[in-house]
């Protein structure tokens, strides 16, 4: 498979747009994973507190 990377006279607009889109997607994924880790840690902390309260 061969890709055609020639964007012609619009390359000055196309390639920065692709780069910006890739950067935004990477940031969204990293931020989502970070938030998920924080929520998981909070849930585990609350479960440990509830377990101690029952004892």
Secondary structure, 3 states (H helix, E strand, C coil): CCCCCCCHHHHHHHHHHHHHHHHHHHHHHHHHHHHHHHHHHHHHHHHHHHHHHHC
